[in-house]
Amino acid sequence: MPAKGKHRRPKSQRLSRSIAVAGTGGAALALPLMGATGAHAATSTSAPEKAVQSVPAAEKTVTEKAATAKTEGVKTYSVKAGDWLAKIAEDQDVTGGWKKIYQDNREAIGSDPSLIHPGLKLSLGKKATTGTTSTTKSSGSSAGSSSSSSSSSKKSTATQSADTTSTSSGYTLPVTGGTIGTGYHVAGSMWSSGYHTGVDFVVPTGTTVKAVAAGTVVSAAYDGAYGNEVVIRHADGEYSQYAHMSQLSVSAGQTVTEGQQIGLSGATGNVTGPHLHFEIRTTPYYGSDVDPVAYLRSHGVTVG
C-alpha cells in the first residue's frame, strides 16, 4: 500500500506538472504566435490590397480620359458629288487644310489626292479643346486660318490674272501649254455615242483650267464618267464643258469672266490618265456637241 501510494503520487505530480507545463507552454506559444500572425496579416493584406485596387482604377481613369480626348472632335465624312479635298477642308474647318486630310487618309485615297469619289469615307481630325487656354488657342488658330485664307485668295487672284491669255475677241484656251491628245469625233467603242464628243488637252493634274469666255456657270459637280465637271453658258447661247477636273473653283449660278480659273485639271471619272476633256455644246446636255476646236478658232483663238 505504501508502495502504491508512493507510486501514484509521483505519477500524479508528473502528470500535473506536464499538464501545467503543456498548458502554460501552450498559452505561451499560442498567444504570441496568434498575436504576431494576426498583426502581420493585418499589415500585409490590407495595405497592398488597397494599393492593388487603386492602381488599376487610376490607370483605367487615365486611359478613359486619353481615349475621350483622342476621339473628341474626330468625325467621319462621306465624300459627295462635286467634292474635292480643299473644298472639304474649308467646309469642315479642318486645321491643316486638304494636306492634313490627305495625310490622315492617304491609305484610303491612294497616291493621287485628286482622285476621290462619292461615298469614300474620310476621317477628319480636330484637336480636342480643353479649358479656357485651349479655347483661346483655337480662336487664335481660327484668326490665323482666316488670315491665311485671305492671303491665299489674293495669291490665287494674282496667279489667275497672270495665267489669263486674252484675245481681242474675248475668248481664250481652256488651259495653257496643253497639247491635244484625242481629237473631236474620233471613233471608238469606249464612248457611248460611238465617238469622242470633245477634245482632250493633255496636261498634268493641278493645271489651271480657265473659262474660255465670259458666262454663267450652269453646273459644277461630279458627273459620273466625266468626274468633276463644269458647264458654262456663254453670251452666244453656246455651252462649254470642262471635265475630269481634280478641283472645282466655281459653283452653279456664278458669273465668270474670260480666262477666270474655274478649277484644276485631274483624272476623275472614267479616264486612263490626267487631262482636260473640253466640249462645246448647243445645250447643257450630253449629245449636243459641236467641234470645239473649230469653235475656238472662229473666235480668234489659236489651237494646236
Backbone bond lengths (Angstrom), bond angles and torsions (degrees), N, CA, C in turn:
res aa  C-N    CA-C-N  psi(-1)  N-CA   C-N-CA  omega(-1)  CA-C   N-CA-C  phi
1 M - - - 1.468 - - 1.523 112.76 -
2 P 1.373 113.42 -51.15 1.450 113.38 178.77 1.516 110.07 -60.54
3 A 1.365 113.74 -36.30 1.470 115.36 -178.86 1.508 111.98 -64.40
4 K 1.350 113.14 -37.61 1.482 117.04 177.83 1.498 111.28 -66.07
5 G 1.342 115.08 -42.87 1.469 117.17 179.62 1.482 111.42 -59.61
6 K 1.313 115.22 -42.54 1.460 117.81 179.95 1.520 110.56 -65.13
7 H 1.334 114.27 -35.79 1.471 118.04 -178.39 1.515 112.37 -68.89
8 R 1.373 113.24 -39.83 1.465 116.69 -178.90 1.521 111.67 -70.07
9 R 1.329 116.50 -39.71 1.454 119.51 -173.21 1.530 112.61 -62.79
10 P 1.290 115.92 -51.04 1.464 115.05 179.26 1.525 112.51 -62.09
11 K 1.323 113.91 -35.25 1.482 117.53 179.62 1.508 110.91 -64.28
12 S 1.367 115.01 -42.52 1.470 120.21 179.82 1.512 110.46 -64.72
13 Q 1.321 115.37 -41.66 1.471 118.96 -179.71 1.521 111.54 -63.44
14 R 1.372 115.61 -44.48 1.461 118.79 179.67 1.521 111.90 -61.15
15 L 1.369 113.95 -38.90 1.471 119.51 178.66 1.515 111.10 -65.07
16 S 1.345 115.23 -43.20 1.469 119.87 179.94 1.508 110.21 -63.45
17 R 1.379 113.39 -45.00 1.454 116.62 -179.71 1.525 111.66 -64.16
18 S 1.337 114.64 -38.39 1.470 119.43 179.42 1.514 111.57 -63.72
19 I 1.332 114.28 -43.53 1.476 119.08 179.11 1.503 109.68 -65.55
20 A 1.320 113.87 -42.76 1.461 118.59 -179.07 1.511 110.68 -62.65
21 V 1.343 113.78 -43.62 1.452 117.54 179.74 1.511 110.70 -66.07
22 A 1.315 111.92 -43.45 1.471 115.69 179.00 1.508 110.93 -62.55
23 G 1.349 114.93 -42.88 1.470 118.20 179.75 1.491 111.02 -64.83
24 T 1.302 115.22 -46.78 1.457 118.98 -178.86 1.517 110.71 -66.33
25 G 1.374 112.53 -46.48 1.473 116.79 178.96 1.498 111.90 -61.71
26 G 1.349 115.76 -40.54 1.475 118.64 178.73 1.494 111.33 -61.48
27 A 1.337 114.92 -44.87 1.476 117.69 179.74 1.514 110.72 -63.96
28 A 1.335 113.55 -40.80 1.457 117.73 -178.15 1.515 111.83 -66.16
29 L 1.339 114.26 -37.00 1.461 117.67 -179.62 1.521 111.50 -80.03
30 A 1.289 116.31 -41.43 1.476 120.59 -173.39 1.506 112.19 -69.63
31 L 1.320 115.27 -48.49 1.469 117.76 -173.88 1.528 112.80 -63.28
32 P 1.322 119.30 -49.92 1.467 117.95 178.21 1.518 111.96 -63.20
33 L 1.349 116.61 -39.08 1.454 119.90 -178.02 1.519 111.31 -64.18
34 M 1.319 115.29 -46.55 1.472 120.56 178.62 1.517 110.66 -64.99
35 G 1.308 115.88 -42.06 1.467 119.17 179.89 1.506 111.33 -63.38
36 A 1.320 115.85 -44.54 1.466 120.18 -179.36 1.503 111.20 -66.26
37 T 1.331 115.75 -43.47 1.462 119.83 179.97 1.513 111.26 -63.06
38 G 1.325 114.70 -43.07 1.472 118.94 179.83 1.498 111.89 -62.58
39 A 1.319 115.51 -44.27 1.465 119.38 -179.93 1.510 111.36 -64.84
40 H 1.323 115.89 -41.62 1.469 120.20 -179.91 1.528 111.22 -64.93
41 A 1.317 115.93 -41.51 1.465 120.42 179.79 1.504 110.70 -62.64
42 A 1.313 117.31 -42.48 1.464 120.16 -179.22 1.512 110.98 -62.89
43 T 1.321 116.73 -37.40 1.466 120.78 -178.84 1.521 112.13 -74.44
44 S 1.345 117.45 -43.97 1.461 121.10 -172.24 1.507 114.81 -83.91
45 T 1.323 120.48 -17.27 1.468 121.13 -178.88 1.503 112.41 -101.82
46 S 1.336 118.77 -44.10 1.455 119.70 -174.33 1.527 112.33 -68.50
47 A 1.346 118.19 -45.72 1.469 120.19 -178.68 1.511 112.83 -65.64
48 P 1.351 119.70 -50.68 1.476 118.88 178.28 1.497 113.20 -62.51
49 E 1.344 117.69 -35.82 1.467 119.22 -179.68 1.515 110.75 -61.14
50 K 1.328 115.59 -42.74 1.465 119.10 178.82 1.530 110.68 -63.79
51 A 1.338 115.49 -41.55 1.471 119.91 179.84 1.515 111.37 -64.47
52 V 1.344 116.64 -43.58 1.466 121.31 -179.69 1.503 111.01 -64.14
53 Q 1.335 115.92 -37.54 1.466 119.32 -179.70 1.517 111.40 -73.00
54 S 1.352 117.75 -38.21 1.459 120.68 -175.41 1.517 112.89 -74.12
55 V 1.343 119.25 -34.09 1.463 121.93 -178.14 1.519 112.41 -63.86
56 P 1.358 119.55 -51.41 1.468 119.00 177.21 1.515 112.21 -60.36
57 A 1.342 117.14 -36.18 1.468 119.62 -179.69 1.517 110.20 -63.59
58 A 1.349 115.23 -42.73 1.472 119.31 179.16 1.514 110.78 -65.49
59 E 1.352 116.20 -43.77 1.465 120.15 179.19 1.508 111.16 -61.07
60 K 1.349 116.09 -41.03 1.465 120.76 -179.65 1.521 111.01 -62.61
61 T 1.358 114.96 -42.23 1.465 119.38 179.87 1.526 110.87 -63.02
62 V 1.350 115.73 -45.22 1.474 120.61 -179.59 1.525 110.36 -62.73
63 T 1.345 115.92 -42.78 1.468 120.92 -179.99 1.510 111.39 -62.39
64 E 1.343 115.65 -44.26 1.469 120.08 -179.46 1.517 111.04 -64.05
65 K 1.349 115.63 -40.91 1.470 118.65 179.15 1.518 111.32 -64.85
66 A 1.345 114.96 -41.04 1.469 119.75 179.27 1.508 111.13 -63.56
67 A 1.343 115.84 -41.31 1.469 120.24 179.64 1.511 110.79 -65.28
68 T 1.352 115.69 -39.76 1.467 119.92 179.80 1.520 110.63 -65.08
69 A 1.353 115.18 -44.40 1.465 119.71 179.93 1.508 111.71 -63.99
70 K 1.351 115.22 -36.06 1.459 119.63 -177.98 1.512 112.02 -68.39
71 T 1.358 116.12 -41.01 1.466 119.72 -175.97 1.520 112.95 -87.85
72 E 1.353 116.73 -15.16 1.460 119.12 -177.75 1.526 109.92 -67.51
73 G 1.310 117.62 128.39 1.460 121.27 179.17 1.507 113.83 85.58
74 V 1.320 118.19 -0.03 1.460 121.64 178.38 1.529 108.61 -100.69
75 K 1.324 117.08 131.29 1.460 120.05 -179.51 1.517 110.81 -141.99
76 T 1.313 114.60 164.34 1.460 120.67 179.12 1.523 109.10 -104.07
77 Y 1.316 116.19 133.41 1.461 121.87 -179.39 1.528 109.29 -117.33
78 S 1.319 116.48 133.18 1.460 121.73 177.94 1.528 109.27 -98.45
79 V 1.314 116.20 119.89 1.466 121.67 -178.15 1.527 110.72 -61.34
80 K 1.345 115.48 134.48 1.467 121.71 179.41 1.525 109.34 -111.53
81 A 1.323 116.20 164.27 1.463 121.44 177.36 1.528 109.67 -57.81
82 G 1.327 116.66 133.04 1.461 120.53 179.16 1.519 113.63 91.44
83 D 1.351 117.27 -1.80 1.461 120.72 179.65 1.520 111.86 -82.22
84 W 1.324 115.31 151.55 1.453 122.09 166.95 1.522 105.68 -146.45
85 L 1.314 118.04 160.93 1.461 121.47 -170.07 1.525 114.25 -56.35
86 A 1.334 117.22 -43.30 1.467 119.93 -179.45 1.526 111.07 -63.01
87 K 1.323 116.15 -39.10 1.468 120.85 179.79 1.532 110.36 -66.72
88 I 1.331 116.16 -43.47 1.466 120.84 179.39 1.521 109.85 -62.21
89 A 1.334 116.07 -44.63 1.469 120.75 -179.61 1.525 111.53 -60.00
90 E 1.333 115.94 -40.64 1.466 120.21 -179.70 1.530 111.24 -71.57
91 D 1.348 116.03 -46.52 1.470 120.17 -178.80 1.520 112.52 -64.01
92 Q 1.343 116.76 -37.29 1.465 121.14 -176.66 1.526 112.69 -95.44
93 D 1.336 116.11 4.56 1.466 121.87 177.43 1.532 111.65 54.49
94 V 1.319 115.79 52.56 1.461 120.95 -178.22 1.527 110.49 -86.53
95 T 1.316 116.68 120.95 1.460 121.03 177.33 1.519 109.31 -67.60
96 G 1.315 115.88 127.49 1.462 118.88 -178.21 1.518 111.81 102.60
97 G 1.365 116.52 -8.51 1.463 120.89 176.34 1.515 115.01 65.31
98 W 1.331 114.71 -160.48 1.461 120.49 -175.20 1.528 112.22 -64.61
99 K 1.338 116.33 -28.48 1.464 119.14 179.38 1.525 111.00 -64.50
100 K 1.341 116.40 -35.80 1.462 120.84 178.25 1.526 109.86 -67.08
101 I 1.343 116.62 -42.72 1.472 120.52 179.02 1.520 109.35 -61.98
102 Y 1.339 115.86 -44.85 1.468 119.69 -178.48 1.531 110.94 -64.66
103 Q 1.318 116.69 -40.92 1.462 121.65 179.04 1.523 111.18 -61.37
104 D 1.345 116.48 -42.24 1.465 120.83 -178.13 1.526 112.87 -76.30
105 N 1.335 117.27 -21.17 1.465 120.55 -175.39 1.527 113.05 -123.79
106 R 1.322 116.76 22.82 1.469 120.65 -175.04 1.525 112.22 -57.40
107 E 1.343 116.20 -37.81 1.459 119.80 -179.03 1.524 111.62 -63.40
108 A 1.351 116.16 -38.68 1.469 120.51 -179.01 1.528 111.80 -77.74
109 I 1.345 116.97 -37.53 1.467 121.29 -176.73 1.523 112.04 -78.58
110 G 1.335 116.24 -42.00 1.457 119.46 -177.30 1.515 111.87 103.99
111 S 1.308 117.41 -166.10 1.465 122.01 -174.76 1.519 114.21 -76.80
112 D 1.334 118.46 -18.25 1.468 121.83 -178.42 1.522 110.10 -113.98
113 P 1.354 118.64 108.51 1.467 121.48 -178.71 1.524 114.12 -64.56
114 S 1.319 117.18 -12.80 1.471 119.19 -179.82 1.529 111.11 -83.72
115 L 1.319 117.16 -13.01 1.464 120.14 -176.44 1.524 111.31 -96.62
116 I 1.309 115.71 78.61 1.466 120.94 173.88 1.523 107.66 -116.97
117 H 1.310 116.44 150.09 1.463 119.60 -175.88 1.525 110.66 -133.29
118 P 1.339 117.89 154.76 1.460 121.40 179.77 1.523 111.08 -55.54
119 G 1.347 115.53 136.93 1.457 120.80 179.20 1.517 112.96 97.62
120 L 1.338 117.88 -14.90 1.463 121.25 179.46 1.533 109.22 -67.47
121 K 1.321 117.19 131.32 1.459 122.31 -179.04 1.529 109.81 -91.46
122 L 1.329 115.70 124.52 1.458 121.15 179.58 1.520 110.34 -117.81
123 S 1.308 116.28 139.96 1.460 121.33 177.35 1.520 108.44 -92.57
124 L 1.324 115.68 120.89 1.465 120.66 -179.73 1.522 108.29 -109.30
125 G 1.325 117.07 109.83 1.464 121.21 -176.58 1.506 112.47 -100.30
126 K 1.337 114.70 137.87 1.462 120.63 176.20 1.519 108.09 -129.10
127 K 1.331 116.99 144.85 1.453 120.57 179.52 1.518 109.95 -66.54
128 A 1.362 115.12 134.14 1.466 120.00 -179.79 1.518 108.92 -68.49
129 T 1.325 116.53 137.03 1.464 121.37 179.66 1.514 108.76 -100.60
130 T 1.322 117.45 125.59 1.460 121.73 179.48 1.519 108.85 -130.95
131 G 1.316 116.53 115.93 1.460 122.24 175.36 1.509 114.21 78.78
132 T 1.334 113.90 -178.04 1.451 121.45 -176.19 1.519 112.59 -66.96
133 T 1.371 115.55 -39.20 1.461 119.10 -178.09 1.517 111.48 -60.02
134 S 1.363 115.12 -45.25 1.461 119.33 -179.74 1.512 111.04 -64.08
135 T 1.328 115.37 -39.29 1.463 119.50 179.95 1.516 110.43 -62.36
136 T 1.348 115.18 -41.36 1.461 119.94 179.10 1.517 110.50 -63.07
137 K 1.348 115.58 -44.47 1.458 119.45 178.99 1.503 111.27 -61.85
138 S 1.350 114.67 -39.82 1.462 119.84 -179.31 1.514 110.26 -62.79
139 S 1.352 115.26 -41.28 1.463 119.70 179.97 1.513 110.05 -64.25
140 G 1.353 114.86 -41.76 1.457 119.31 178.85 1.504 111.14 -62.97
141 S 1.348 115.27 -38.73 1.469 120.18 179.98 1.510 110.60 -65.17
142 S 1.374 115.31 -40.33 1.464 119.90 179.63 1.521 110.32 -63.35
143 A 1.358 114.71 -41.27 1.459 118.51 179.97 1.519 109.94 -63.57
144 G 1.364 114.38 -42.51 1.462 119.15 179.40 1.506 111.07 -64.05
145 S 1.350 114.61 -37.28 1.462 120.59 -179.26 1.524 109.88 -64.74
146 S 1.341 115.32 -42.48 1.461 120.34 -179.15 1.523 109.77 -63.73
147 S 1.357 114.48 -42.32 1.454 119.39 179.44 1.521 110.61 -63.15
148 S 1.347 114.62 -40.92 1.466 119.86 179.68 1.516 111.00 -64.35
149 S 1.377 115.49 -41.54 1.466 120.41 179.60 1.517 110.84 -62.42
150 S 1.354 114.97 -41.93 1.454 120.12 -179.85 1.526 110.18 -62.90
151 S 1.353 114.20 -42.14 1.459 119.70 179.99 1.521 111.02 -64.71
152 S 1.369 114.70 -40.41 1.465 119.96 179.61 1.515 110.85 -64.27
153 S 1.353 115.91 -39.21 1.464 120.57 -179.99 1.523 110.87 -62.02
154 K 1.350 114.83 -41.08 1.464 118.96 179.94 1.524 110.70 -64.48
155 K 1.360 115.14 -42.06 1.461 119.56 179.33 1.509 111.04 -64.04
156 S 1.367 114.81 -40.05 1.458 120.23 -179.60 1.519 110.67 -62.57
157 T 1.346 115.29 -41.47 1.461 120.30 -179.98 1.523 110.38 -64.23
158 A 1.347 115.25 -42.00 1.466 119.63 179.94 1.522 110.61 -63.89
159 T 1.349 115.49 -43.10 1.465 120.16 179.85 1.513 110.32 -64.27
160 Q 1.343 115.41 -41.37 1.460 120.89 -179.37 1.520 110.31 -60.04
161 S 1.326 116.95 -44.20 1.456 120.77 -179.43 1.527 110.72 -64.12
162 A 1.358 115.71 -39.32 1.458 120.15 -178.29 1.525 111.26 -67.73
163 D 1.357 115.75 -33.70 1.459 120.05 -177.23 1.531 113.34 -81.00
164 T 1.306 115.31 -15.00 1.464 118.28 -176.68 1.526 111.50 -69.96
165 T 1.337 114.96 126.08 1.474 119.74 177.81 1.521 107.35 -118.05
166 S 1.304 115.71 87.15 1.462 121.48 -175.25 1.523 111.36 -79.47
167 T 1.330 113.99 158.18 1.465 120.83 173.08 1.518 106.26 -124.65
168 S 1.308 115.90 163.44 1.463 119.44 -179.30 1.521 111.85 -64.31
169 S 1.336 116.31 -19.84 1.469 119.95 -178.57 1.530 112.49 -84.80
170 G 1.348 116.86 -9.20 1.461 119.70 -179.95 1.521 113.25 88.03
171 Y 1.317 117.39 17.19 1.477 121.85 179.52 1.525 109.81 -126.27
172 T 1.314 116.32 154.16 1.461 121.61 -179.83 1.523 110.77 -150.44
173 L 1.318 117.08 170.90 1.464 121.31 176.53 1.534 109.96 -73.09
174 P 1.327 118.38 149.43 1.468 120.47 -179.76 1.523 113.13 -71.42
175 V 1.345 117.39 -24.07 1.469 121.76 176.64 1.521 108.83 -140.52
176 T 1.317 115.54 157.38 1.464 120.23 178.11 1.531 109.22 -104.91
177 G 1.309 115.98 133.41 1.456 120.33 175.69 1.509 116.07 81.54
178 G 1.316 117.30 9.58 1.454 120.06 -179.55 1.526 112.38 -89.02
179 T 1.315 116.40 145.61 1.465 120.52 174.97 1.521 108.45 -103.95
180 I 1.326 116.30 152.80 1.465 119.34 -179.00 1.522 109.65 -81.18
181 G 1.337 114.53 128.67 1.457 120.90 177.83 1.517 108.61 -95.11
182 T 1.337 116.07 -96.67 1.461 120.56 178.02 1.522 109.58 -80.97
183 G 1.303 116.41 126.76 1.463 120.55 -177.62 1.523 113.24 -84.89
184 Y 1.312 114.44 178.75 1.473 121.50 -179.49 1.527 111.14 -73.51
185 H 1.318 115.17 140.31 1.466 124.52 175.96 1.535 114.16 66.80
186 V 1.316 117.66 19.12 1.461 120.32 174.55 1.529 107.28 -70.10
187 A 1.330 116.09 128.13 1.469 120.13 -177.39 1.524 111.49 -75.11
188 G 1.336 115.20 148.67 1.464 119.49 178.81 1.517 111.36 178.87
189 S 1.332 115.62 142.46 1.476 120.44 -179.06 1.523 112.55 -74.72
190 M 1.349 116.85 -13.71 1.460 118.86 -179.49 1.524 112.62 -73.10
191 W 1.339 117.09 -14.14 1.463 120.89 177.59 1.526 110.26 -102.65
192 S 1.311 116.97 136.04 1.470 121.28 -176.45 1.526 112.36 -62.88
193 S 1.339 117.06 -26.80 1.463 120.86 179.65 1.532 111.32 -83.61
194 G 1.333 115.22 -11.92 1.456 119.87 -178.36 1.516 112.85 92.35
195 Y 1.325 116.40 -5.57 1.464 120.60 178.68 1.529 109.30 -152.01
196 H 1.322 115.86 165.52 1.452 121.99 -179.84 1.528 109.43 -79.36
197 T 1.329 116.18 120.60 1.476 120.71 -173.41 1.528 114.08 -84.84
198 G 1.314 117.37 -0.22 1.465 119.99 179.39 1.506 110.57 -147.19
199 V 1.316 115.59 -152.70 1.451 121.71 177.54 1.528 107.50 -134.08
200 D 1.335 116.47 142.22 1.465 120.42 -178.83 1.524 111.23 -102.87
201 F 1.332 115.38 125.37 1.461 120.98 173.83 1.528 106.65 -97.89
202 V 1.320 116.77 116.18 1.465 121.16 -177.69 1.531 109.42 -80.45
203 V 1.327 115.48 108.95 1.468 122.23 179.15 1.535 107.79 -142.05
204 P 1.319 117.38 152.41 1.467 119.90 179.93 1.531 111.79 -71.46
205 T 1.314 116.26 157.66 1.465 121.91 177.46 1.524 109.70 -57.19
206 G 1.332 115.91 134.77 1.462 120.87 178.53 1.517 114.16 99.19
207 T 1.359 117.16 0.03 1.472 120.46 177.74 1.524 109.52 -71.94
208 T 1.326 116.70 138.68 1.467 121.22 179.95 1.525 110.76 -64.43
209 V 1.335 116.08 128.61 1.467 122.03 176.37 1.523 107.46 -106.14
210 K 1.349 116.22 129.98 1.471 120.94 -174.42 1.524 112.02 -118.32
211 A 1.316 115.29 151.33 1.465 120.74 174.39 1.528 107.37 -68.51
212 V 1.341 118.10 129.65 1.471 120.32 -177.19 1.519 111.72 -71.31
213 A 1.319 116.70 -19.06 1.477 121.14 178.33 1.524 108.29 -159.90
214 A 1.323 115.98 168.09 1.465 119.86 178.40 1.527 109.71 -65.87
215 G 1.309 115.68 152.10 1.462 119.06 179.17 1.516 112.58 172.68
216 T 1.327 115.55 -166.67 1.468 122.08 -179.39 1.526 109.16 -120.95
217 V 1.319 116.04 131.86 1.467 121.31 179.80 1.530 109.47 -69.83
218 V 1.318 116.13 120.89 1.470 121.98 178.78 1.524 110.42 -86.50
219 S 1.332 115.60 -41.39 1.462 120.02 177.88 1.522 110.08 -151.10
220 A 1.329 114.93 149.11 1.459 122.12 177.02 1.521 106.01 -150.00
221 A 1.323 115.71 95.35 1.466 120.19 -174.10 1.521 110.73 -165.41
222 Y 1.312 115.01 177.55 1.456 120.61 176.36 1.522 107.34 -81.83
223 D 1.353 117.19 133.15 1.461 120.28 -176.02 1.529 111.11 -136.83
224 G 1.318 115.63 73.71 1.459 121.69 174.42 1.520 115.14 51.43
225 A 1.348 115.72 -122.40 1.461 121.52 -176.74 1.529 112.67 -61.38
226 Y 1.343 116.80 -25.43 1.465 120.10 179.27 1.534 112.56 -80.28
227 G 1.331 117.24 -9.54 1.459 120.13 -178.14 1.519 110.81 63.93
228 N 1.319 116.82 -143.69 1.473 120.43 177.50 1.523 108.86 -74.77
229 E 1.327 116.12 120.52 1.470 119.15 -177.55 1.521 111.83 -134.80
230 V 1.329 114.51 158.59 1.466 122.37 175.68 1.524 107.33 -129.60
231 V 1.336 115.99 137.29 1.469 121.23 175.62 1.532 107.09 -123.46
232 I 1.333 116.08 129.15 1.471 121.34 -177.40 1.528 110.32 -122.64
233 R 1.328 116.15 135.69 1.475 121.01 175.37 1.522 108.41 -95.86
234 H 1.336 116.62 130.19 1.463 121.19 -177.38 1.535 111.44 -104.50
235 A 1.332 114.95 170.77 1.472 120.84 -175.22 1.526 112.98 -62.15
236 D 1.328 117.98 -26.96 1.470 120.36 -179.46 1.534 112.71 -84.04
237 G 1.344 115.77 4.68 1.466 119.95 177.71 1.518 114.32 88.30
238 E 1.339 117.26 -3.91 1.462 120.70 178.20 1.533 110.20 -89.37
239 Y 1.324 115.18 163.81 1.465 120.82 -177.94 1.528 109.84 -124.20
240 S 1.320 116.39 139.04 1.471 120.00 175.73 1.525 107.99 -111.13
241 Q 1.339 114.75 140.54 1.466 119.99 -179.83 1.530 109.88 -122.30
242 Y 1.338 115.70 139.15 1.463 122.99 -178.00 1.533 106.44 -128.70
243 A 1.341 117.91 119.17 1.461 119.80 -172.61 1.527 114.44 -125.49
244 H 1.330 114.13 166.53 1.474 125.55 178.08 1.528 112.68 69.70
245 M 1.315 118.07 22.77 1.466 120.81 -176.78 1.531 112.06 -73.44
246 S 1.325 115.22 151.18 1.468 120.75 178.22 1.523 110.72 -85.01
247 Q 1.321 116.44 -29.85 1.468 120.92 178.85 1.517 110.33 -142.02
248 L 1.328 115.13 147.84 1.464 121.35 176.65 1.521 108.11 -112.93
249 S 1.329 116.26 134.52 1.471 120.72 -177.48 1.527 112.77 -108.98
250 V 1.325 117.41 -1.68 1.467 121.16 -178.36 1.523 109.71 -129.00
251 S 1.326 115.54 172.29 1.464 120.32 178.31 1.526 109.56 -137.36
252 A 1.309 115.79 161.99 1.469 121.18 -177.88 1.527 111.52 -57.58
253 G 1.350 115.93 136.76 1.464 121.31 179.56 1.513 113.48 93.14
254 Q 1.320 116.74 -11.60 1.468 120.74 -178.19 1.524 111.34 -78.54
255 T 1.326 116.31 141.61 1.459 121.74 176.63 1.524 108.92 -90.95
256 V 1.336 116.47 134.58 1.467 120.38 -179.63 1.526 109.74 -124.25
257 T 1.311 114.49 159.57 1.465 120.16 178.36 1.524 109.30 -109.95
258 E 1.321 116.05 165.48 1.466 120.27 178.10 1.528 110.38 -59.56
259 G 1.334 115.92 131.35 1.462 120.73 178.70 1.510 115.37 81.83
260 Q 1.329 117.77 -1.48 1.470 120.16 -179.76 1.527 110.30 -71.61
261 Q 1.315 115.65 139.54 1.468 119.73 178.20 1.519 110.25 -67.35
262 I 1.345 115.69 129.84 1.467 119.86 178.34 1.529 111.30 -117.09
263 G 1.338 115.80 -5.27 1.462 119.25 178.08 1.515 111.20 166.79
264 L 1.340 114.40 -168.01 1.463 120.83 178.26 1.521 109.16 -125.33
265 S 1.316 116.14 142.08 1.463 120.06 -179.01 1.522 110.43 -67.57
266 G 1.331 115.07 159.89 1.454 118.75 -179.12 1.514 112.44 -165.90
267 A 1.331 115.41 -146.93 1.461 120.67 -178.24 1.523 110.31 -146.28
268 T 1.348 116.36 41.30 1.460 120.14 179.60 1.535 109.75 -84.79
269 G 1.323 115.58 156.13 1.466 119.76 -179.77 1.521 111.58 84.00
270 N 1.325 116.67 -153.22 1.460 122.15 -177.53 1.533 109.90 -89.32
271 V 1.331 115.82 95.96 1.467 120.41 -177.55 1.533 110.89 -140.14
272 T 1.322 115.43 166.80 1.467 120.55 174.79 1.522 110.49 -112.17
273 G 1.323 116.43 -5.68 1.456 121.41 179.97 1.519 109.97 179.95
274 P 1.328 118.20 166.78 1.472 121.24 -179.11 1.525 113.18 -66.34
275 H 1.314 116.76 133.35 1.478 123.09 175.85 1.524 108.45 -172.38
276 L 1.311 116.52 171.41 1.467 121.23 174.22 1.522 108.41 -109.56
277 H 1.331 116.24 121.17 1.466 120.94 174.38 1.528 106.15 -91.09
278 F 1.326 116.28 123.40 1.465 121.02 -176.06 1.522 110.82 -123.37
279 E 1.335 115.35 132.30 1.470 120.71 178.67 1.524 110.92 -131.44
280 I 1.327 114.52 156.10 1.465 121.72 167.43 1.517 105.35 -120.23
281 R 1.339 116.25 131.54 1.460 121.27 -175.77 1.533 110.43 -128.95
282 T 1.307 114.28 161.02 1.478 119.43 175.71 1.531 110.13 -92.79
283 T 1.324 116.22 -13.44 1.475 122.81 174.91 1.531 106.71 -137.27
284 P 1.328 118.22 172.54 1.471 118.65 179.72 1.530 112.81 -73.77
285 Y 1.343 116.05 -6.79 1.464 119.41 -168.83 1.530 114.90 -104.28
286 Y 1.317 112.86 157.36 1.459 122.22 177.45 1.536 110.36 -59.05
287 G 1.333 115.71 140.43 1.464 120.34 177.80 1.513 114.44 99.05
288 S 1.353 116.70 -4.02 1.469 119.58 179.95 1.531 110.50 -110.33
289 D 1.328 115.76 28.13 1.462 121.69 -174.10 1.528 114.06 -72.39
290 V 1.331 114.29 151.19 1.475 122.03 171.55 1.526 105.98 -130.88
291 D 1.311 117.36 169.52 1.467 121.02 -177.42 1.539 110.50 -64.09
292 P 1.342 117.89 112.37 1.466 120.64 -176.71 1.528 113.53 -71.00
293 V 1.321 116.86 -33.36 1.468 120.14 179.82 1.527 109.85 -67.98
294 A 1.332 116.47 -45.13 1.466 120.97 178.61 1.530 110.27 -62.13
295 Y 1.329 116.18 -38.44 1.469 121.34 179.71 1.531 110.24 -61.78
296 L 1.340 117.20 -49.52 1.459 120.71 -178.90 1.539 111.39 -64.03
297 R 1.308 115.50 -41.78 1.471 119.01 179.38 1.525 112.43 -64.27
298 S 1.330 115.76 -34.33 1.471 119.61 178.66 1.521 111.77 -65.98
299 H 1.346 114.94 -18.95 1.477 119.93 178.41 1.539 111.80 -105.58
300 G 1.331 115.64 23.43 1.461 120.28 173.65 1.503 116.31 79.95
301 V 1.343 118.04 15.46 1.479 120.39 -179.87 1.533 109.20 -97.55
302 T 1.293 116.20 131.32 1.465 121.01 177.95 1.532 108.63 -84.66
303 V 1.329 115.58 123.16 1.465 121.09 -178.82 1.522 110.27 -120.30
304 G 1.326 117.28 128.68 1.455 122.83 175.18 1.515 114.45 70.89
